[in-house]
Amino acid sequence: MVKKRILWQLFPTYLLITLTAILAVGWFSVNSLRDFYYDRTAEDLKNRAWLVEHQVLKTSPSLESDLLNKLSHELGNKTDTRITIIDLSGKVLGDSHEDPSRMNNHSDRPEFIFAMKGEFGTSIRFSNTLEERMMYIAVPLIYENSIKGVVRTSIPVTFIDHALRSIEVKIASASLLVSLLVAGISLMVSRRISRPIEKMKSAAESISKGDWSDEISVQSDSLEISALADALNQMVTQLDKRIHTITAQRNEREAVLSSMVEGVLAVDAEEKLISMNHAAAKLIGVDPKQAEGRSVQEVVRNPTLLKFVQQTLQGRENAETDLAIGNENEKYLQAHGAVLHDSLGEAVGAVIVLNDITRIRRLETVRRDFVANVSHELKTPITLIKGFVETLQQGALQNKEEAERFLQIMAKQVDRLNAIIEDLLTLSRLEQNSENSEMAFENTGLKNLLESVIRDCEWKASDNSASIHLICDEDLLTPVNPPLMSQAVINLVDNALKYSGPDKQIEIKVSKNKTEVIIEVMDHGCGIDSAHLPRLFERFYRVDEARSRKLGGTGLGLAIVKHIAQAHGGKVSAQSRLGKGSQFSIHLPIR
């Protein structure tokens, strides 16, 4: 359906009505004038016919053709009227304009037929004889109460047609002028009606685009249009207030959802996503803007989570479950689901809250591993000590040499227990100080600190006939905790000495770039398989447990180095090649 502007609906309607009225009036006027002129002419011809009838009956009651033809010419010339006298058979006895002998029988003429019935007959038609439109009036010739013939008078009506045509032209001209005037008035009236409506339409379009600033100002004499404009202004004011309220509430909601650590997503009853905060999008791995409005099957790729959402929608009570998502970097989530109801209690959707419990799960795993490792590490020396104590109690004390050997082993295991406990306490203090930000830093010359470390380790190096070589700038300063950093480097050097073998050189190299200071400890020992490198800094992790225990390691040295580096805001790294040696690095950020 083609839609038009209200102006082009009103204007043609007004114009059509007006033109129809003008045409009707013009047609009625012309026809009334035509009827008036024809009636006047007919009445005049009728009177002339009665006069001729009187003269005919006076002159020749017997209707002699010669006398009647002469009389027709005389009367016709005097009255400027065509006069025709016809007998009962329709034969023309006399005519003022033509020879009767040459004229056709007139018995079929309408006016003659009416006259023969004793009535007044009239007819307007084209005359073949005169080649003009004529008006004919016929009256009966009544003599001695009987019709003897018919007297017909006629005149051309061309002059009447000309007069009417002139009047029609004048009426048409006047109608055209009136039509133009009415068209202008109709256009003005239509514009007067349509302009306020169009103005309200433009204002409504601006409102639909979010522009609430313009007030709808309409100047109209129409009470309804003015009332409509006032109602629209009130509606706009109310809508503006409500939209501001809704926008503020939405912003508050989005601010709350965005700031939440928990992931929140809402779905409707048709399993389409209504809303999703950034935390949920990050956990699931999708773009929240692209996800909204899409089916949950398209967005959620995890079957367990998808099934949980569907179960929540189908259920009546809150649901809860734990699930894992991801492949390489697996995350553990705790999902809480609640059904959303409308005012009538009908289920309209569901809200899912996701808590990232990956860290908790990993901490639990670390705790279990730690407890198992500590139990294992402590149980071994305790078991040995207990075994030797029982052996001594059972009589070994009598053998002085055996008792001495047993006591030496027991003392060694006690030292091992003490070392493990000291390392555990060191780790505990490092974690506590790091969390409480109680670490004290001094702007320290690294060369002096590392030279002190080398002096502390020289006796161990001499046992292996190994040497320690230092490469460090004299003026290299960096903020560190000297005791802790010394301990970290000592642990790395001690570890290098244990696995380097005799007559090997240990290198300590310090370098600096734009972002960090790097302390590297390199050895030329047996090296480490690359499969072990990611776990080297875990607590109690050993590449070779038997050799590590034989060398007196607790399995906590590298873990302590890692925590010391982290306490300084840095990190550790390791590189190694089998048969070539290993390189352990401490990365300290430049403050």
ZAMARGU-4260 file (C-alpha; in steps of 0.2 Angstrom, whole numbers, plus 5000, padded with zeros to 4 digits):
<rodrens>
0) 5000/5000/5000 | 5007/5017/4994 | 5007/5029/5009 | 5005/5048/5005 | 5008/5064/5015
5) 4992/5070/5024 | 4994/5086/5014 | 4992/5076/4998 | 4977/5067/5005 | 4968/5083/5011
10) 4971/5094/4997 | 4965/5083/4982 | 4950/5078/4993 | 4945/5097/4996 | 4949/5101/4978
15) 4939/5086/4971 | 4924/5091/4981 | 4925/5109/4976 | 4927/5105/4958 | 4913/5093/4958
20) 4901/5106/4966 | 4907/5119/4953 | 4904/5107/4939 | 4887/5102/4946 | 4882/5120/4948
25) 4888/5125/4931 | 4879/5110/4923 | 4863/5114/4932 | 4864/5133/4927 | 4867/5129/4908
30) 4853/5116/4908 | 4841/5128/4917 | 4845/5142/4905 | 4843/5130/4890 | 4827/5124/4896
35) 4821/5142/4900 | 4826/5148/4882 | 4818/5133/4874 | 4802/5135/4884 | 4801/5154/4880
40) 4804/5150/4862 | 4791/5136/4862 | 4778/5147/4870 | 4781/5161/4857 | 4780/5148/4843
45) 4764/5141/4850 | 4756/5158/4851 | 4761/5161/4833 | 4754/5145/4828 | 4737/5149/4836
50) 4737/5165/4826 | 4741/5157/4810 | 4727/5144/4814 | 4715/5158/4816 | 4720/5166/4799
55) 4720/5149/4790 | 4702/5145/4796 | 4697/5163/4791 | 4705/5163/4774 | 4702/5145/4768
60) 4692/5134/4779 | 4692/5121/4766 | 4711/5121/4765 | 4714/5126/4747 | 4733/5123/4744
65) 4735/5139/4733 | 4728/5151/4746 | 4736/5142/4760 | 4754/5143/4752 | 4752/5161/4749
70) 4745/5164/4766 | 4761/5154/4773 | 4772/5166/4763 | 4764/5182/4769 | 4763/5177/4787
75) 4781/5169/4787 | 4788/5185/4780 | 4779/5196/4793 | 4784/5185/4808 | 4801/5179/4802
80) 4794/5162/4806 | 4794/5147/4795 | 4775/5142/4794 | 4770/5125/4787 | 4751/5119/4784
85) 4749/5101/4783 | 4733/5091/4780 | 4727/5075/4789 | 4737/5064/4778 | 4753/5073/4781
90) 4754/5082/4765 | 4761/5099/4765 | 4748/5111/4759 | 4759/5127/4761 | 4776/5132/4767
95) 4784/5149/4769 | 4801/5144/4764 | 4799/5129/4752 | 4789/5123/4738 | 4776/5111/4746
100) 4776/5100/4731 | 4794/5096/4734 | 4792/5092/4752 | 4791/5075/4760 | 4776/5068/4769
105) 4776/5074/4787 | 4765/5061/4794 | 4779/5053/4804 | 4785/5070/4812 | 4783/5069/4831
110) 4775/5086/4832 | 4762/5081/4819 | 4758/5065/4828 | 4754/5075/4844 | 4744/5088/4835
115) 4733/5075/4826 | 4729/5069/4844 | 4722/5086/4848 | 4737/5090/4858 | 4751/5103/4858
120) 4766/5095/4849 | 4784/5101/4850 | 4801/5094/4843 | 4819/5100/4841 | 4829/5092/4827
125) 4840/5095/4812 | 4831/5101/4796 | 4837/5093/4781 | 4828/5106/4771 | 4835/5121/4779
130) 4851/5112/4786 | 4849/5119/4803 | 4843/5114/4820 | 4825/5119/4821 | 4812/5120/4835
135) 4795/5114/4828 | 4778/5118/4836 | 4762/5110/4829 | 4744/5114/4834 | 4728/5106/4826
140) 4717/5115/4814 | 4700/5113/4822 | 4685/5117/4812 | 4667/5113/4816 | 4674/5102/4831
145) 4684/5091/4820 | 4703/5092/4815 | 4706/5097/4798 | 4724/5098/4798 | 4739/5105/4807
150) 4748/5122/4808 | 4766/5121/4812 | 4778/5135/4816 | 4797/5134/4817 | 4812/5144/4819
155) 4831/5140/4820 | 4837/5137/4837 | 4855/5141/4832 | 4855/5158/4840 | 4849/5150/4856
160) 4864/5137/4855 | 4876/5152/4851 | 4869/5161/4866 | 4870/5146/4877 | 4888/5143/4871
165) 4893/5160/4876 | 4885/5158/4893 | 4894/5141/4895 | 4911/5149/4891 | 4908/5163/4904
170) 4902/5150/4916 | 4917/5139/4912 | 4929/5154/4914 | 4921/5159/4931 | 4922/5141/4936
175) 4940/5140/4932 | 4944/5156/4942 | 4934/5150/4956 | 4943/5133/4955 | 4960/5141/4955
180) 4954/5151/4970 | 4947/5136/4979 | 4963/5126/4975 | 4973/5140/4983 | 4962/5140/4998
185) 4961/5121/4999 | 4980/5121/4999 | 4981/5134/5012 | 4969/5125/5023 | 4977/5108/5020
190) 4994/5115/5025 | 4986/5123/5040 | 4980/5106/5045 | 4995/5096/5040 | 5009/5107/5046
195) 5007/5104/5064 | 5005/5086/5061 | 5021/5086/5051 | 5030/5096/5064 | 5024/5083/5077
200) 5030/5069/5066 | 5047/5077/5064 | 5048/5079/5083 | 5043/5061/5085 | 5057/5056/5073
205) 5070/5066/5083 | 5064/5058/5099 | 5065/5040/5091 | 5084/5045/5087 | 5087/5050/5105
210) 5085/5069/5104 | 5074/5074/5119 | 5079/5092/5119 | 5066/5100/5107 | 5049/5104/5114
215) 5035/5101/5102 | 5028/5119/5099 | 5012/5119/5088 | 5002/5134/5083 | 4985/5128/5078
220) 4967/5134/5080 | 4962/5116/5082 | 4958/5110/5099 | 4962/5092/5096 | 4979/5096/5088
225) 4984/5107/5102 | 4979/5094/5114 | 4988/5081/5105 | 5004/5092/5105 | 5003/5094/5124
230) 5000/5076/5126 | 5016/5072/5116 | 5026/5085/5126 | 5020/5077/5142 | 5024/5059/5135
235) 5041/5065/5130 | 5045/5072/5147 | 5039/5056/5156 | 5049/5045/5144 | 5064/5056/5146
240) 5063/5054/5165 | 5060/5035/5163 | 5074/5033/5151 | 5086/5042/5162 | 5081/5031/5177
245) 5082/5015/5167 | 5099/5021/5160 | 5105/5025/5177 | 5099/5008/5184 | 5107/4999/5169
250) 5123/5008/5171 | 5123/5004/5190 | 5119/4986/5186 | 5133/4985/5172 | 5145/4993/5184
255) 5141/4980/5197 | 5142/4966/5185 | 5158/4972/5177 | 5167/4974/5194 | 5162/4957/5200
260) 5175/4944/5200 | 5162/4931/5198 | 5156/4927/5180 | 5137/4931/5178 | 5127/4926/5163
265) 5108/4927/5160 | 5098/4917/5148 | 5079/4917/5143 | 5067/4903/5142 | 5072/4900/5124
270) 5091/4897/5129 | 5096/4914/5122 | 5109/4925/5131 | 5102/4940/5138 | 5117/4947/5147
275) 5135/4942/5151 | 5148/4952/5161 | 5166/4953/5157 | 5172/4940/5170 | 5160/4927/5162
280) 5166/4931/5145 | 5184/4929/5150 | 5180/4913/5159 | 5171/4906/5144 | 5182/4914/5131
285) 5169/4924/5121 | 5166/4942/5116 | 5151/4948/5127 | 5145/4960/5113 | 5144/4946/5100
290) 5137/4934/5112 | 5121/4943/5118 | 5106/4938/5108 | 5113/4922/5102 | 5109/4904/5107
295) 5118/4897/5122 | 5123/4882/5111 | 5132/4894/5099 | 5142/4903/5113 | 5145/4890/5126
300) 5157/4876/5119 | 5159/4867/5136 | 5146/4852/5136 | 5146/4851/5155 | 5142/4870/5157
305) 5129/4869/5143 | 5121/4854/5151 | 5121/4863/5168 | 5112/4879/5160 | 5099/4867/5152
310) 5096/4858/5168 | 5094/4875/5178 | 5081/4881/5165 | 5071/4865/5167 | 5072/4864/5186
315) 5062/4873/5199 | 5076/4875/5212 | 5094/4882/5212 | 5107/4871/5206 | 5126/4870/5209
320) 5140/4860/5201 | 5159/4860/5198 | 5166/4859/5181 | 5182/4861/5171 | 5184/4871/5155
325) 5198/4873/5143 | 5211/4860/5137 | 5229/4867/5138 | 5226/4880/5152 | 5212/4870/5161
330) 5201/4881/5173 | 5190/4874/5187 | 5173/4883/5189 | 5160/4882/5202 | 5143/4885/5194
335) 5128/4891/5203 | 5111/4892/5194 | 5095/4900/5198 | 5078/4901/5189 | 5071/4918/5185
340) 5052/4920/5187 | 5040/4934/5182 | 5027/4942/5192 | 5015/4927/5189 | 5028/4914/5195
345) 5031/4908/5177 | 5049/4903/5173 | 5056/4916/5160 | 5075/4912/5161 | 5090/4908/5172
350) 5105/4916/5179 | 5121/4907/5181 | 5135/4913/5192 | 5153/4906/5189 | 5167/4906/5202
355) 5184/4903/5196 | 5191/4890/5209 | 5206/4886/5198 | 5218/4894/5211 | 5210/4885/5225
360) 5211/4868/5216 | 5229/4871/5212 | 5232/4876/5230 | 5224/4860/5236 | 5234/4850/5224
365) 5250/4859/5230 | 5245/4857/5248 | 5242/4838/5246 | 5258/4836/5236 | 5267/4847/5250
370) 5260/4836/5264 | 5265/4820/5255 | 5282/4827/5251 | 5285/4833/5268 | 5279/4817/5276
375) 5290/4807/5264 | 5305/4818/5267 | 5303/4818/5286 | 5298/4800/5287 | 5314/4793/5279
380) 5327/4800/5292 | 5315/4797/5306 | 5313/4779/5301 | 5332/4777/5300 | 5334/4785/5317
385) 5321/4774/5324 | 5329/4759/5316 | 5346/4763/5323 | 5339/4767/5340 | 5330/4750/5341
390) 5346/4741/5335 | 5356/4750/5349 | 5343/4745/5362 | 5344/4727/5356 | 5363/4726/5361
395) 5372/4735/5348 | 5379/4747/5361 | 5390/4733/5367 | 5400/4734/5351 | 5408/4751/5352
400) 5413/4752/5334 | 5396/4748/5327 | 5388/4760/5340 | 5399/4774/5334 | 5395/4771/5316
405) 5376/4770/5320 | 5377/4786/5330 | 5386/4795/5316 | 5372/4790/5304 | 5359/4796/5316
410) 5368/4812/5318 | 5368/4814/5299 | 5349/4811/5298 | 5346/4823/5312 | 5356/4836/5302
415) 5345/4832/5287 | 5329/4834/5297 | 5336/4851/5304 | 5340/4857/5286 | 5323/4852/5280
420) 5314/4861/5294 | 5325/4876/5292 | 5321/4877/5274 | 5303/4875/5277 | 5303/4889/5290
425) 5313/4900/5277 | 5299/4897/5264 | 5286/4901/5277 | 5294/4917/5282 | 5297/4922/5264
430) 5279/4920/5260 | 5273/4929/5275 | 5284/4944/5273 | 5280/4945/5254 | 5261/4945/5258
435) 5263/4958/5272 | 5275/4968/5261 | 5288/4968/5276 | 5303/4965/5265 | 5317/4978/5268
440) 5327/4983/5252 | 5344/4992/5251 | 5353/4999/5236 | 5367/4987/5236 | 5383/4984/5226
445) 5380/4967/5218 | 5399/4964/5216 | 5403/4965/5234 | 5388/4955/5239 | 5393/4941/5226
450) 5411/4941/5232 | 5405/4938/5249 | 5394/4923/5243 | 5410/4916/5234 | 5420/4917/5250
455) 5406/4908/5259 | 5406/4894/5246 | 5425/4892/5243 | 5427/4878/5256 | 5414/4868/5246
460) 5422/4872/5230 | 5439/4867/5236 | 5432/4850/5241 | 5428/4847/5223 | 5443/4856/5216
465) 5431/4868/5208 | 5433/4886/5205 | 5420/4900/5205 | 5422/4915/5193 | 5413/4931/5194
470) 5409/4944/5180 | 5401/4960/5187 | 5403/4978/5185 | 5410/4988/5200 | 5397/5001/5200
475) 5381/4990/5197 | 5369/4995/5211 | 5351/4988/5213 | 5339/4988/5228 | 5339/4970/5236
480) 5337/4962/5253 | 5356/4957/5255 | 5354/4942/5267 | 5340/4935/5256 | 5349/4938/5240
485) 5365/4931/5246 | 5355/4915/5252 | 5347/4913/5234 | 5364/4914/5225 | 5372/4903/5238
490) 5358/4890/5235 | 5362/4891/5216 | 5381/4890/5218 | 5379/4875/5230 | 5367/4867/5218
495) 5380/4870/5204 | 5394/4863/5214 | 5384/4847/5219 | 5381/4843/5200 | 5396/4849/5192
500) 5409/4836/5197 | 5427/4839/5201 | 5439/4851/5192 | 5424/4861/5185 | 5422/4880/5184
505) 5407/4889/5191 | 5403/4906/5183 | 5393/4920/5191 | 5388/4933/5178 | 5378/4949/5181
510) 5371/4959/5167 | 5359/4974/5165 | 5347/4979/5151 | 5333/4992/5151 | 5321/4983/5161
515) 5330/4971/5173 | 5346/4965/5181 | 5350/4947/5178 | 5361/4936/5190 | 5366/4920/5181
520) 5375/4905/5189 | 5382/4893/5176 | 5390/4876/5178 | 5397/4863/5166 | 5390/4848/5174
525) 5379/4833/5168 | 5365/4845/5163 | 5346/4842/5165 | 5333/4834/5153 | 5322/4848/5146
530) 5306/4838/5152 | 5311/4842/5170 | 5315/4861/5168 | 5296/4867/5170 | 5296/4859/5188
535) 5313/4862/5194 | 5308/4876/5206 | 5294/4866/5214 | 5295/4861/5232 | 5303/4844/5234
540) 5305/4841/5216 | 5321/4831/5211 | 5328/4826/5195 | 5337/4811/5203 | 5330/4808/5220
545) 5344/4795/5225 | 5358/4806/5220 | 5350/4821/5228 | 5348/4813/5245 | 5366/4806/5243
550) 5372/4824/5240 | 5362/4830/5255 | 5349/4840/5246 | 5332/4844/5254 | 5323/4847/5238
555) 5319/4865/5244 | 5334/4875/5238 | 5327/4880/5221 | 5310/4884/5228 | 5318/4896/5241
560) 5327/4904/5226 | 5311/4906/5217 | 5302/4914/5232 | 5316/4926/5235 | 5316/4932/5217
565) 5297/4934/5218 | 5299/4944/5235 | 5310/4956/5225 | 5297/4957/5211 | 5307/4947/5200
570) 5307/4929/5193 | 5319/4914/5190 | 5323/4904/5174 | 5333/4889/5170 | 5342/4883/5154
575) 5351/4866/5152 | 5358/4854/5140 | 5362/4836/5144 | 5381/4834/5145 | 5384/4852/5143
580) 5379/4860/5160 | 5365/4871/5167 | 5361/4890/5169 | 5350/4897/5182 | 5345/4915/5182
585) 5337/4927/5194 | 5328/4942/5185 | 5327/4958/5196 | 5316/4972/5189 | 5324/4989/5189
590) 5315/5000/5201
</rodrens>
